[in-house]
Amino acid sequence: VDERTDLYSLGATLYRLAAGSAPFYGERNELLHAHVKLSPPDPRQAGVADDLAEIILRSMSKLPGDRFQSGADFAAALATVDKTGPKGRKRGFLGRIARR
């Protein structure tokens, strides 16, 4: 357990914020199993933009070596997220998060 575990949790939180639902549902043991063994559903299916979805999926990789290696790496990736949505509309809070 290291910093990359926290980045997984941050990715799961960002998934819920961006997709509007949690990546996994169930009772405690089912949730534990899902977070350890299953890949999350692709957030693009919930309308999340490609660039943000890639950050979320990388953060939630089952292999720690495939995740962002530091919070700074995660923040740098988030800063590259396109801050406009379809038809040039701002993404609201996600745009504000990405600017930080």
Helices and strands as residue ranges (DSSP letters): H 3-19, H 28-37, G 43-46, H 50-59, G 64-66, H 71-79, G 86-88, H 93-99
